[in-house]
């Protein structure tokens, strides 16, 4: 969010030079690529419930989610889709 706010201010003030643009967009690409990688890797953070494969919301879909969690599943899938699009 900080990068986007600074980018808008610099653009409005006509200081968004091409070399600065390359640096900022490269930084944003790196952040989105790391986010995409972290969203699609196994989750082994909980030793009691390890998840060695793809996250369940990507491999099985939202039909396996309980009704209160179905919205969260759809939100996670949409977040992954937006990240793919941004990269």
N, C-alpha and C positions, 0 to 999 in steps of 0.2 A: 504494500500500500504506500509505503514511504517513497518508493521509486516512482510510482505513478503520480503522486502529488508533486514531487520535485520536477518530474518531466513536464507536467502541465504548466507549472510556474515558469520554467525555463523556456518553454515554447511560446507562452504569451509574451514574455519579455524579449523575444526574438534573439535568444542566446543559444538556441539549439543547433549548434554547428554540426556539420556532417561527421566529423571525427568523434564528437561527443555522442552523436546519435548511434554510431557503430558500437561504441563502448557500452552505452546504456542498453541497446537492444541485445547485444551479446550477453550482458549480465542477466537480462530477463529470460533469454533463451536457456541459459544455464540453470536458472532457478526453476523454470518449468520442466526441464529435462530431469532434474533431480527429483522434483515432485512426482513426475510420471514413474520414474524408477521406484520410488518409495511406495507408491500406491499399488504397484503390481508385484511386489516381492512378498515372500512368506512372512507371516507375523509370528515370531518366536519370542516375543517379549514376556508372555505369561508362561512360566514353566508348568503350571497345572493344565493349561489348555493350549498346547502348541498348534500352530496351523502351518504345516510344512509346504502346502501347495499354494495355488492362487487364492486370493481372498474369496470367501464363500459367495459374496454378492456378485463377483465376476464369473465364477465357475458354475454356479447353480442358478443364479437369477433370484429375483425377489419373490418368486412363488413359494419359496421355503421359509420366508420370514413370517414371524407371527404378526397378526394384524396391527398391534401398536408399533412394531418396528418396520413395517413395510415402507413408510414414508422416509425413514432413515436410510433404508436400502436404496430407494430410488434417488435420494440425495447423493449417496456415495457413488452410484453409477453415473449420475449426471456430472458430478465433480470430475470423475475420471475421463468422461467424454470431452468435457471442456478443456481439460489439461492436454489431452491428445490433439484437440483442434489447435490449441495455442502453440504447441510444439510444431 
